[in-house]
Structures are given as C-alpha cells and as structure tokens.
Amino acid sequence: MAKSRQLSIIRGRNGSPTPVLSGQYEDEFVRMDGEWKILHRNDITLMPSPEEWAKRMAEVVFDPE
C-alpha cells in the first residue's frame, strides 16, 4: 500500500495562488507481466470537505465545446 497527497491550485482573483482541492490517495498495487499496476485506489477528499465537494460537483455544468 502507498499513500500520496494531492493539491490543486488555481490563479485567484488577484492573481495569487488559491488552493481549491486537496486529498489523499491510498493505492494498492499488483505486479502484472513485470509491471506494477494500481489494483485499487481510494481517493479521500480533505479540502473542501467531502460534503462540500459533492455539492460543488452537483452544481457543475459541463459544456463539451
């Protein structure tokens, strides 16, 4: 098992870096044909809270163009 953290940053209104999402991955690996592959990944949202993130994602409208 391996753990890693991630942080997504955007340019804020005044141009300064603004963190918008952080989390942690918990990965389980398996070796297949001489290569390591992710067997299972648990993606844990830390900021905003999981509830806040779900609400934001429900409000997003994706435009493919």
PDB file of N, CA, C, O and CB in Angstrom:
ATOM      1  N   MET A   1       0.854  -1.174   0.000  1.00  0.00           N
ATOM      2  CA  MET A   1       0.000   0.000   0.000  1.00  0.00           C
ATOM      3  C   MET A   1       0.894   1.229   0.000  1.00  0.00           C
ATOM      4  O   MET A   1       1.934   1.267   0.656  1.00  0.00           O
ATOM      5  CB  MET A   1      -0.968   0.002   1.223  1.00  0.00           C
ATOM      6  N   ALA A   2       0.460   2.230  -0.752  1.00  0.00           N
ATOM      7  CA  ALA A   2       1.171   3.511  -0.813  1.00  0.00           C
ATOM      8  C   ALA A   2       0.171   4.630  -0.598  1.00  0.00           C
ATOM      9  O   ALA A   2      -0.978   4.541  -1.030  1.00  0.00           O
ATOM     10  CB  ALA A   2       1.915   3.687  -2.173  1.00  0.00           C
ATOM     11  N   LYS A   3       0.612   5.677   0.069  1.00  0.00           N
ATOM     12  CA  LYS A   3      -0.224   6.854   0.291  1.00  0.00           C
ATOM     13  C   LYS A   3       0.463   8.055  -0.344  1.00  0.00           C
ATOM     14  O   LYS A   3       1.680   8.212  -0.248  1.00  0.00           O
ATOM     15  CB  LYS A   3      -0.479   7.093   1.816  1.00  0.00           C
ATOM     16  N   SER A   4      -0.323   8.890  -0.987  1.00  0.00           N
ATOM     17  CA  SER A   4       0.207  10.129  -1.552  1.00  0.00           C
ATOM     18  C   SER A   4      -0.834  11.221  -1.381  1.00  0.00           C
ATOM     19  O   SER A   4      -2.021  10.944  -1.209  1.00  0.00           O
ATOM     20  CB  SER A   4       0.588   9.952  -3.053  1.00  0.00           C
ATOM     21  N   ARG A   5      -0.386  12.440  -1.430  1.00  0.00           N
ATOM     22  CA  ARG A   5      -1.291  13.584  -1.279  1.00  0.00           C
ATOM     23  C   ARG A   5      -1.296  14.389  -2.561  1.00  0.00           C
ATOM     24  O   ARG A   5      -0.324  14.395  -3.316  1.00  0.00           O
ATOM     25  CB  ARG A   5      -0.877  14.474  -0.079  1.00  0.00           C
ATOM     26  N   GLN A   6      -2.409  15.067  -2.793  1.00  0.00           N
ATOM     27  CA  GLN A   6      -2.513  15.932  -3.962  1.00  0.00           C
ATOM     28  C   GLN A   6      -3.126  17.256  -3.552  1.00  0.00           C
ATOM     29  O   GLN A   6      -3.921  17.333  -2.615  1.00  0.00           O
ATOM     30  CB  GLN A   6      -3.349  15.265  -5.075  1.00  0.00           C
ATOM     31  N   LEU A   7      -2.734  18.305  -4.281  1.00  0.00           N
ATOM     32  CA  LEU A   7      -3.249  19.647  -4.026  1.00  0.00           C
ATOM     33  C   LEU A   7      -3.451  20.326  -5.371  1.00  0.00           C
ATOM     34  O   LEU A   7      -2.516  20.421  -6.166  1.00  0.00           O
ATOM     35  CB  LEU A   7      -2.279  20.474  -3.109  1.00  0.00           C
ATOM     36  N   SER A   8      -4.657  20.798  -5.628  1.00  0.00           N
ATOM     37  CA  SER A   8      -4.969  21.529  -6.858  1.00  0.00           C
ATOM     38  C   SER A   8      -5.040  23.013  -6.532  1.00  0.00           C
ATOM     39  O   SER A   8      -5.710  23.426  -5.586  1.00  0.00           O
ATOM     40  CB  SER A   8      -6.309  21.032  -7.493  1.00  0.00           C
ATOM     41  N   ILE A   9      -4.334  23.807  -7.335  1.00  0.00           N
ATOM     42  CA  ILE A   9      -4.247  25.245  -7.109  1.00  0.00           C
ATOM     43  C   ILE A   9      -4.641  25.963  -8.398  1.00  0.00           C
ATOM     44  O   ILE A   9      -4.257  25.551  -9.492  1.00  0.00           O
ATOM     45  CB  ILE A   9      -2.809  25.660  -6.651  1.00  0.00           C
ATOM     46  N   ILE A  10      -5.421  27.053  -8.253  1.00  0.00           N
ATOM     47  CA  ILE A  10      -5.780  27.891  -9.395  1.00  0.00           C
ATOM     48  C   ILE A  10      -5.307  29.309  -9.137  1.00  0.00           C
ATOM     49  O   ILE A  10      -4.931  29.658  -8.018  1.00  0.00           O
ATOM     50  CB  ILE A  10      -7.309  27.861  -9.656  1.00  0.00           C
ATOM     51  N   ARG A  11      -5.330  30.123 -10.182  1.00  0.00           N
ATOM     52  CA  ARG A  11      -4.994  31.531 -10.025  1.00  0.00           C
ATOM     53  C   ARG A  11      -6.208  32.228  -9.410  1.00  0.00           C
ATOM     54  O   ARG A  11      -7.308  32.156  -9.957  1.00  0.00           O
ATOM     55  CB  ARG A  11      -4.587  32.186 -11.400  1.00  0.00           C
ATOM     56  N   GLY A  12      -6.013  32.893  -8.289  1.00  0.00           N
ATOM     57  CA  GLY A  12      -7.092  33.593  -7.599  1.00  0.00           C
ATOM     58  C   GLY A  12      -7.462  34.894  -8.295  1.00  0.00           C
ATOM     59  O   GLY A  12      -6.844  35.276  -9.290  1.00  0.00           O
ATOM     60  N   ARG A  13      -8.456  35.558  -7.775  1.00  0.00           N
ATOM     61  CA  ARG A  13      -8.949  36.807  -8.380  1.00  0.00           C
ATOM     62  C   ARG A  13      -7.864  37.858  -8.521  1.00  0.00           C
ATOM     63  O   ARG A  13      -7.824  38.578  -9.519  1.00  0.00           O
ATOM     64  CB  ARG A  13     -10.082  37.371  -7.556  1.00  0.00           C
ATOM     65  N   ASN A  14      -6.994  37.953  -7.545  1.00  0.00           N
ATOM     66  CA  ASN A  14      -5.921  38.954  -7.617  1.00  0.00           C
ATOM     67  C   ASN A  14      -4.633  38.377  -8.208  1.00  0.00           C
ATOM     68  O   ASN A  14      -3.582  39.014  -8.141  1.00  0.00           O
ATOM     69  CB  ASN A  14      -5.638  39.519  -6.226  1.00  0.00           C
ATOM     70  N   GLY A  15      -4.712  37.184  -8.782  1.00  0.00           N
ATOM     71  CA  GLY A  15      -3.555  36.558  -9.410  1.00  0.00           C
ATOM     72  C   GLY A  15      -2.742  35.668  -8.496  1.00  0.00           C
ATOM     73  O   GLY A  15      -1.813  35.001  -8.950  1.00  0.00           O
ATOM     74  N   SER A  16      -3.074  35.646  -7.221  1.00  0.00           N
ATOM     75  CA  SER A  16      -2.302  34.823  -6.294  1.00  0.00           C
ATOM     76  C   SER A  16      -2.783  33.365  -6.340  1.00  0.00           C
ATOM     77  O   SER A  16      -3.941  33.105  -6.670  1.00  0.00           O
ATOM     78  CB  SER A  16      -2.415  35.384  -4.855  1.00  0.00           C
ATOM     79  N   PRO A  17      -1.902  32.418  -6.013  1.00  0.00           N
ATOM     80  CA  PRO A  17      -2.292  31.007  -5.995  1.00  0.00           C
ATOM     81  C   PRO A  17      -3.371  30.764  -4.938  1.00  0.00           C
ATOM     82  O   PRO A  17      -3.267  31.246  -3.810  1.00  0.00           O
ATOM     83  CB  PRO A  17      -1.065  30.108  -5.725  1.00  0.00           C
ATOM     84  N   THR A  18      -4.403  30.012  -5.314  1.00  0.00           N
ATOM     85  CA  THR A  18      -5.510  29.711  -4.414  1.00  0.00           C
ATOM     86  C   THR A  18      -5.783  28.215  -4.421  1.00  0.00           C
ATOM     87  O   THR A  18      -6.179  27.676  -5.454  1.00  0.00           O
ATOM     88  CB  THR A  18      -6.776  30.497  -4.816  1.00  0.00           C
ATOM     89  N   PRO A  19      -5.583  27.526  -3.300  1.00  0.00           N
ATOM     90  CA  PRO A  19      -5.889  26.093  -3.261  1.00  0.00           C
ATOM     91  C   PRO A  19      -7.396  25.872  -3.359  1.00  0.00           C
ATOM     92  O   PRO A  19      -8.177  26.574  -2.716  1.00  0.00           O
ATOM     93  CB  PRO A  19      -5.335  25.450  -1.966  1.00  0.00           C
ATOM     94  N   VAL A  20      -7.800  24.888  -4.168  1.00  0.00           N
ATOM     95  CA  VAL A  20      -9.224  24.616  -4.348  1.00  0.00           C
ATOM     96  C   VAL A  20      -9.605  23.188  -3.976  1.00  0.00           C
ATOM     97  O   VAL A  20     -10.776  22.907  -3.720  1.00  0.00           O
ATOM     98  CB  VAL A  20      -9.619  24.885  -5.775  1.00  0.00           C
ATOM     99  N   LEU A  21      -8.634  22.290  -3.945  1.00  0.00           N
ATOM    100  CA  LEU A  21      -8.927  20.894  -3.645  1.00  0.00           C
ATOM    101  C   LEU A  21      -7.671  20.218  -3.130  1.00  0.00           C
ATOM    102  O   LEU A  21      -6.589  20.394  -3.690  1.00  0.00           O
ATOM    103  CB  LEU A  21      -9.472  20.160  -4.889  1.00  0.00           C
ATOM    104  N   SER A  22      -7.811  19.456  -2.082  1.00  0.00           N
ATOM    105  CA  SER A  22      -6.695  18.634  -1.622  1.00  0.00           C
ATOM    106  C   SER A  22      -7.247  17.299  -1.180  1.00  0.00           C
ATOM    107  O   SER A  22      -8.412  17.169  -0.803  1.00  0.00           O
ATOM    108  CB  SER A  22      -5.908  19.324  -0.466  1.00  0.00           C
ATOM    109  N   GLY A  23      -6.382  16.321  -1.238  1.00  0.00           N
ATOM    110  CA  GLY A  23      -6.832  14.990  -0.857  1.00  0.00           C
ATOM    111  C   GLY A  23      -5.669  14.045  -0.686  1.00  0.00           C
ATOM    112  O   GLY A  23      -4.501  14.432  -0.730  1.00  0.00           O
ATOM    113  N   GLN A  24      -6.023  12.813  -0.493  1.00  0.00           N
ATOM    114  CA  GLN A  24      -5.037  11.764  -0.287  1.00  0.00           C
ATOM    115  C   GLN A  24      -5.460  10.544  -1.077  1.00  0.00           C
ATOM    116  O   GLN A  24      -6.636  10.182  -1.092  1.00  0.00           O
ATOM    117  CB  GLN A  24      -4.876  11.426   1.216  1.00  0.00           C
ATOM    118  N   TYR A  25      -4.495   9.906  -1.737  1.00  0.00           N
ATOM    119  CA  TYR A  25      -4.728   8.639  -2.410  1.00  0.00           C
ATOM    120  C   TYR A  25      -4.146   7.530  -1.547  1.00  0.00           C
ATOM    121  O   TYR A  25      -3.054   7.663  -0.996  1.00  0.00           O
ATOM    122  CB  TYR A  25      -4.103   8.630  -3.839  1.00  0.00           C
ATOM    123  N   GLU A  26      -4.876   6.452  -1.439  1.00  0.00           N
ATOM    124  CA  GLU A  26      -4.363   5.228  -0.829  1.00  0.00           C
ATOM    125  C   GLU A  26      -4.433   4.161  -1.916  1.00  0.00           C
ATOM    126  O   GLU A  26      -5.517   3.709  -2.286  1.00  0.00           O
ATOM    127  CB  GLU A  26      -5.188   4.809   0.473  1.00  0.00           C
ATOM    128  N   ASP A  27      -3.262   3.760  -2.427  1.00  0.00           N
ATOM    129  CA  ASP A  27      -3.186   2.843  -3.557  1.00  0.00           C
ATOM    130  C   ASP A  27      -2.701   1.459  -3.130  1.00  0.00           C
ATOM    131  O   ASP A  27      -1.801   1.315  -2.303  1.00  0.00           O
ATOM    132  CB  ASP A  27      -2.266   3.409  -4.627  1.00  0.00           C
ATOM    133  N   GLU A  28      -3.325   0.463  -3.720  1.00  0.00           N
ATOM    134  CA  GLU A  28      -2.891  -0.926  -3.559  1.00  0.00           C
ATOM    135  C   GLU A  28      -2.400  -1.381  -4.926  1.00  0.00           C
ATOM    136  O   GLU A  28      -3.099  -1.212  -5.925  1.00  0.00           O
ATOM    137  CB  GLU A  28      -4.060  -1.860  -3.009  1.00  0.00           C
ATOM    138  N   PHE A  29      -1.208  -1.956  -4.977  1.00  0.00           N
ATOM    139  CA  PHE A  29      -0.586  -2.325  -6.242  1.00  0.00           C
ATOM    140  C   PHE A  29      -0.520  -3.838  -6.430  1.00  0.00           C
ATOM    141  O   PHE A  29      -0.560  -4.613  -5.474  1.00  0.00           O
ATOM    142  CB  PHE A  29       0.808  -1.736  -6.326  1.00  0.00           C
ATOM    143  N   VAL A  30      -0.417  -4.225  -7.702  1.00  0.00           N
ATOM    144  CA  VAL A  30      -0.218  -5.625  -8.063  1.00  0.00           C
ATOM    145  C   VAL A  30       0.788  -5.642  -9.222  1.00  0.00           C
ATOM    146  O   VAL A  30       0.780  -4.750 -10.071  1.00  0.00           O
ATOM    147  CB  VAL A  30      -1.591  -6.336  -8.459  1.00  0.00           C
ATOM    148  N   ARG A  31       1.637  -6.647  -9.248  1.00  0.00           N
ATOM    149  CA  ARG A  31       2.614  -6.767 -10.332  1.00  0.00           C
ATOM    150  C   ARG A  31       2.043  -7.693 -11.399  1.00  0.00           C
ATOM    151  O   ARG A  31       1.705  -8.843 -11.120  1.00  0.00           O
ATOM    152  CB  ARG A  31       3.987  -7.303  -9.805  1.00  0.00           C
ATOM    153  N   MET A  32       1.938  -7.177 -12.634  1.00  0.00           N
ATOM    154  CA  MET A  32       1.389  -7.952 -13.747  1.00  0.00           C
ATOM    155  C   MET A  32       2.355  -7.862 -14.920  1.00  0.00           C
ATOM    156  O   MET A  32       2.713  -6.765 -15.351  1.00  0.00           O
ATOM    157  CB  MET A  32      -0.033  -7.440 -14.151  1.00  0.00           C
ATOM    158  N   ASP A  33       2.772  -8.996 -15.432  1.00  0.00           N
ATOM    159  CA  ASP A  33       3.681  -9.038 -16.588  1.00  0.00           C
ATOM    160  C   ASP A  33       4.902  -8.153 -16.390  1.00  0.00           C
ATOM    161  O   ASP A  33       5.337  -7.469 -17.317  1.00  0.00           O
ATOM    162  CB  ASP A  33       2.945  -8.612 -17.850  1.00  0.00           C
ATOM    163  N   GLY A  34       5.451  -8.166 -15.191  1.00  0.00           N
ATOM    164  CA  GLY A  34       6.666  -7.415 -14.902  1.00  0.00           C
ATOM    165  C   GLY A  34       6.457  -5.926 -14.661  1.00  0.00           C
ATOM    166  O   GLY A  34       7.431  -5.190 -14.507  1.00  0.00           O
ATOM    167  N   GLU A  35       5.195  -5.459 -14.623  1.00  0.00           N
ATOM    168  CA  GLU A  35       4.920  -4.051 -14.380  1.00  0.00           C
ATOM    169  C   GLU A  35       4.011  -3.889 -13.175  1.00  0.00           C
ATOM    170  O   GLU A  35       3.134  -4.719 -12.935  1.00  0.00           O
ATOM    171  CB  GLU A  35       4.289  -3.403 -15.613  1.00  0.00           C
ATOM    172  N   TRP A  36       4.220  -2.814 -12.412  1.00  0.00           N
ATOM    173  CA  TRP A  36       3.351  -2.511 -11.282  1.00  0.00           C
ATOM    174  C   TRP A  36       2.125  -1.763 -11.779  1.00  0.00           C
ATOM    175  O   TRP A  36       2.235  -0.802 -12.541  1.00  0.00           O
ATOM    176  CB  TRP A  36       4.101  -1.686 -10.209  1.00  0.00           C
ATOM    177  N   LYS A  37       0.966  -2.209 -11.342  1.00  0.00           N
ATOM    178  CA  LYS A  37      -0.313  -1.598 -11.721  1.00  0.00           C
ATOM    179  C   LYS A  37      -1.091  -1.263 -10.451  1.00  0.00           C
ATOM    180  O   LYS A  37      -0.952  -1.934  -9.428  1.00  0.00           O
ATOM    181  CB  LYS A  37      -1.146  -2.551 -12.651  1.00  0.00           C
ATOM    182  N   ILE A  38      -1.914  -0.211 -10.531  1.00  0.00           N
ATOM    183  CA  ILE A  38      -2.787   0.100  -9.404  1.00  0.00           C
ATOM    184  C   ILE A  38      -3.955  -0.878  -9.432  1.00  0.00           C
ATOM    185  O   ILE A  38      -4.719  -0.921 -10.396  1.00  0.00           O
ATOM    186  CB  ILE A  38      -3.288   1.588  -9.457  1.00  0.00           C
ATOM    187  N   LEU A  39      -4.083  -1.643  -8.389  1.00  0.00           N
ATOM    188  CA  LEU A  39      -5.180  -2.604  -8.265  1.00  0.00           C
ATOM    189  C   LEU A  39      -6.422  -1.911  -7.724  1.00  0.00           C
ATOM    190  O   LEU A  39      -7.539  -2.160  -8.175  1.00  0.00           O
ATOM    191  CB  LEU A  39      -4.778  -3.781  -7.348  1.00  0.00           C
ATOM    192  N   HIS A  40      -6.202  -1.034  -6.745  1.00  0.00           N
ATOM    193  CA  HIS A  40      -7.323  -0.319  -6.116  1.00  0.00           C
ATOM    194  C   HIS A  40      -6.833   1.044  -5.644  1.00  0.00           C
ATOM    195  O   HIS A  40      -5.740   1.162  -5.088  1.00  0.00           O
ATOM    196  CB  HIS A  40      -7.922  -1.137  -4.921  1.00  0.00           C
ATOM    197  N   ARG A  41      -7.651   2.075  -5.868  1.00  0.00           N
ATOM    198  CA  ARG A  41      -7.313   3.421  -5.392  1.00  0.00           C
ATOM    199  C   ARG A  41      -8.473   3.962  -4.567  1.00  0.00           C
ATOM    200  O   ARG A  41      -9.621   3.965  -5.010  1.00  0.00           O
ATOM    201  CB  ARG A  41      -6.990   4.378  -6.584  1.00  0.00           C
ATOM    202  N   ASN A  42      -8.157   4.413  -3.377  1.00  0.00           N
ATOM    203  CA  ASN A  42      -9.117   5.094  -2.516  1.00  0.00           C
ATOM    204  C   ASN A  42      -8.763   6.575  -2.563  1.00  0.00           C
ATOM    205  O   ASN A  42      -7.669   6.965  -2.154  1.00  0.00           O
ATOM    206  CB  ASN A  42      -9.092   4.529  -1.034  1.00  0.00           C
ATOM    207  N   ASP A  43      -9.685   7.405  -3.060  1.00  0.00           N
ATOM    208  CA  ASP A  43      -9.464   8.840  -3.209  1.00  0.00           C
ATOM    209  C   ASP A  43     -10.215   9.547  -2.084  1.00  0.00           C
ATOM    210  O   ASP A  43     -11.446   9.580  -2.075  1.00  0.00           O
ATOM    211  CB  ASP A  43      -9.934   9.352  -4.620  1.00  0.00           C
ATOM    212  N   ILE A  44      -9.473  10.106  -1.146  1.00  0.00           N
ATOM    213  CA  ILE A  44     -10.058  10.732   0.039  1.00  0.00           C
ATOM    214  C   ILE A  44      -9.957  12.248  -0.100  1.00  0.00           C
ATOM    215  O   ILE A  44      -8.855  12.796  -0.123  1.00  0.00           O
ATOM    216  CB  ILE A  44      -9.347  10.245   1.341  1.00  0.00           C
ATOM    217  N   THR A  45     -11.095  12.926  -0.192  1.00  0.00           N
ATOM    218  CA  THR A  45     -11.110  14.383  -0.289  1.00  0.00           C
ATOM    219  C   THR A  45     -10.927  14.979   1.100  1.00  0.00           C
ATOM    220  O   THR A  45     -11.630  14.610   2.041  1.00  0.00           O
ATOM    221  CB  THR A  45     -12.431  14.887  -0.934  1.00  0.00           C
ATOM    222  N   LEU A  46      -9.968  15.911   1.224  1.00  0.00           N
ATOM    223  CA  LEU A  46      -9.706  16.554   2.509  1.00  0.00           C
ATOM    224  C   LEU A  46     -10.201  18.001   2.528  1.00  0.00           C
ATOM    225  O   LEU A  46     -10.732  18.463   3.537  1.00  0.00           O
ATOM    226  CB  LEU A  46      -8.214  16.509   2.823  1.00  0.00           C
ATOM    227  N   MET A  47     -10.028  18.712   1.419  1.00  0.00           N
ATOM    228  CA  MET A  47     -10.460  20.096   1.347  1.00  0.00           C
ATOM    229  C   MET A  47     -10.981  20.383  -0.053  1.00  0.00           C
ATOM    230  O   MET A  47     -10.237  20.147  -1.005  1.00  0.00           O
ATOM    231  CB  MET A  47      -9.307  21.059   1.717  1.00  0.00           C
ATOM    232  N   PRO A  48     -12.156  20.856  -0.248  1.00  0.00           N
ATOM    233  CA  PRO A  48     -13.150  21.080   0.793  1.00  0.00           C
ATOM    234  C   PRO A  48     -13.607  19.753   1.375  1.00  0.00           C
ATOM    235  O   PRO A  48     -13.152  18.698   0.933  1.00  0.00           O
ATOM    236  CB  PRO A  48     -14.349  21.864   0.241  1.00  0.00           C
ATOM    237  N   SER A  49     -14.481  19.786   2.342  1.00  0.00           N
ATOM    238  CA  SER A  49     -14.957  18.544   2.948  1.00  0.00           C
ATOM    239  C   SER A  49     -15.636  17.692   1.880  1.00  0.00           C
ATOM    240  O   SER A  49     -16.082  18.235   0.869  1.00  0.00           O
ATOM    241  CB  SER A  49     -15.935  18.836   4.126  1.00  0.00           C
ATOM    242  N   PRO A  50     -15.730  16.381   2.068  1.00  0.00           N
ATOM    243  CA  PRO A  50     -16.416  15.531   1.094  1.00  0.00           C
ATOM    244  C   PRO A  50     -17.839  16.013   0.778  1.00  0.00           C
ATOM    245  O   PRO A  50     -18.284  15.915  -0.366  1.00  0.00           O
ATOM    246  CB  PRO A  50     -16.467  14.105   1.609  1.00  0.00           C
ATOM    247  N   GLU A  51     -18.542  16.524   1.767  1.00  0.00           N
ATOM    248  CA  GLU A  51     -19.902  17.022   1.550  1.00  0.00           C
ATOM    249  C   GLU A  51     -19.895  18.276   0.678  1.00  0.00           C
ATOM    250  O   GLU A  51     -20.710  18.416  -0.234  1.00  0.00           O
ATOM    251  CB  GLU A  51     -20.584  17.319   2.895  1.00  0.00           C
ATOM    252  N   GLU A  52     -18.957  19.191   0.973  1.00  0.00           N
ATOM    253  CA  GLU A  52     -18.853  20.417   0.180  1.00  0.00           C
ATOM    254  C   GLU A  52     -18.457  20.095  -1.269  1.00  0.00           C
ATOM    255  O   GLU A  52     -18.972  20.706  -2.206  1.00  0.00           O
ATOM    256  CB  GLU A  52     -17.824  21.384   0.816  1.00  0.00           C
ATOM    257  N   TRP A  53     -17.547  19.139  -1.447  1.00  0.00           N
ATOM    258  CA  TRP A  53     -17.103  18.769  -2.783  1.00  0.00           C
ATOM    259  C   TRP A  53     -18.250  18.141  -3.577  1.00  0.00           C
ATOM    260  O   TRP A  53     -18.424  18.459  -4.753  1.00  0.00           O
ATOM    261  CB  TRP A  53     -15.912  17.799  -2.702  1.00  0.00           C
ATOM    262  N   ALA A  54     -19.028  17.266  -2.964  1.00  0.00           N
ATOM    263  CA  ALA A  54     -20.169  16.638  -3.643  1.00  0.00           C
ATOM    264  C   ALA A  54     -21.169  17.708  -4.086  1.00  0.00           C
ATOM    265  O   ALA A  54     -21.724  17.629  -5.182  1.00  0.00           O
ATOM    266  CB  ALA A  54     -20.862  15.602  -2.712  1.00  0.00           C
ATOM    267  N   LYS A  55     -21.394  18.690  -3.244  1.00  0.00           N
ATOM    268  CA  LYS A  55     -22.319  19.768  -3.596  1.00  0.00           C
ATOM    269  C   LYS A  55     -21.792  20.562  -4.780  1.00  0.00           C
ATOM    270  O   LYS A  55     -22.547  20.874  -5.701  1.00  0.00           O
ATOM    271  CB  LYS A  55     -22.548  20.698  -2.397  1.00  0.00           C
ATOM    272  N   ARG A  56     -20.492  20.895  -4.769  1.00  0.00           N
ATOM    273  CA  ARG A  56     -19.896  21.638  -5.882  1.00  0.00           C
ATOM    274  C   ARG A  56     -19.993  20.857  -7.185  1.00  0.00           C
ATOM    275  O   ARG A  56     -20.325  21.427  -8.224  1.00  0.00           O
ATOM    276  CB  ARG A  56     -18.433  21.966  -5.581  1.00  0.00           C
ATOM    277  N   MET A  57     -19.709  19.564  -7.140  1.00  0.00           N
ATOM    278  CA  MET A  57     -19.752  18.748  -8.347  1.00  0.00           C
ATOM    279  C   MET A  57     -21.179  18.610  -8.875  1.00  0.00           C
ATOM    280  O   MET A  57     -21.383  18.511 -10.085  1.00  0.00           O
ATOM    281  CB  MET A  57     -19.158  17.369  -8.071  1.00  0.00           C
ATOM    282  N   ALA A  58     -22.154  18.602  -7.992  1.00  0.00           N
ATOM    283  CA  ALA A  58     -23.553  18.518  -8.415  1.00  0.00           C
ATOM    284  C   ALA A  58     -23.984  19.801  -9.116  1.00  0.00           C
ATOM    285  O   ALA A  58     -24.905  19.781  -9.933  1.00  0.00           O
ATOM    286  CB  ALA A  58     -24.466  18.242  -7.208  1.00  0.00           C
ATOM    287  N   GLU A  59     -23.328  20.911  -8.808  1.00  0.00           N
ATOM    288  CA  GLU A  59     -23.680  22.203  -9.393  1.00  0.00           C
ATOM    289  C   GLU A  59     -22.960  22.480 -10.712  1.00  0.00           C
ATOM    290  O   GLU A  59     -23.335  23.404 -11.436  1.00  0.00           O
ATOM    291  CB  GLU A  59     -23.370  23.302  -8.414  1.00  0.00           C
ATOM    292  N   VAL A  60     -21.939  21.697 -11.031  1.00  0.00           N
ATOM    293  CA  VAL A  60     -21.140  21.933 -12.233  1.00  0.00           C
ATOM    294  C   VAL A  60     -21.920  21.501 -13.472  1.00  0.00           C
ATOM    295  O   VAL A  60     -22.507  20.420 -13.519  1.00  0.00           O
ATOM    296  CB  VAL A  60     -19.791  21.178 -12.151  1.00  0.00           C
ATOM    297  N   VAL A  61     -21.908  22.366 -14.457  1.00  0.00           N
ATOM    298  CA  VAL A  61     -22.499  22.034 -15.756  1.00  0.00           C
ATOM    299  C   VAL A  61     -21.360  21.927 -16.748  1.00  0.00           C
ATOM    300  O   VAL A  61     -20.645  22.902 -16.980  1.00  0.00           O
ATOM    301  CB  VAL A  61     -23.563  23.107 -16.216  1.00  0.00           C
ATOM    302  N   PHE A  62     -21.182  20.751 -17.337  1.00  0.00           N
ATOM    303  CA  PHE A  62     -20.091  20.538 -18.289  1.00  0.00           C
ATOM    304  C   PHE A  62     -20.560  20.882 -19.693  1.00  0.00           C
ATOM    305  O   PHE A  62     -21.610  20.423 -20.143  1.00  0.00           O
ATOM    306  CB  PHE A  62     -19.582  19.079 -18.231  1.00  0.00           C
ATOM    307  N   ASP A  63     -19.762  21.697 -20.379  1.00  0.00           N
ATOM    308  CA  ASP A  63     -20.036  22.079 -21.765  1.00  0.00           C
ATOM    309  C   ASP A  63     -18.913  21.490 -22.619  1.00  0.00           C
ATOM    310  O   ASP A  63     -17.770  21.933 -22.501  1.00  0.00           O
ATOM    311  CB  ASP A  63     -20.134  23.657 -21.935  1.00  0.00           C
ATOM    312  N   PRO A  64     -19.203  20.509 -23.472  1.00  0.00           N
ATOM    313  CA  PRO A  64     -18.145  19.844 -24.246  1.00  0.00           C
ATOM    314  C   PRO A  64     -17.472  20.739 -25.283  1.00  0.00           C
ATOM    315  O   PRO A  64     -16.435  20.361 -25.829  1.00  0.00           O
ATOM    316  CB  PRO A  64     -18.713  18.645 -24.938  1.00  0.00           C
ATOM    317  N   GLU A  65     -18.028  21.905 -25.568  1.00  0.00           N
ATOM    318  CA  GLU A  65     -17.405  22.785 -26.575  1.00  0.00           C
ATOM    319  C   GLU A  65     -16.519  23.826 -25.967  1.00  0.00           C
ATOM    320  O   GLU A  65     -15.931  24.633 -26.686  1.00  0.00           O
ATOM    321  CB  GLU A  65     -18.452  23.463 -27.400  1.00  0.00           C
TER     322      GLU A  65
END
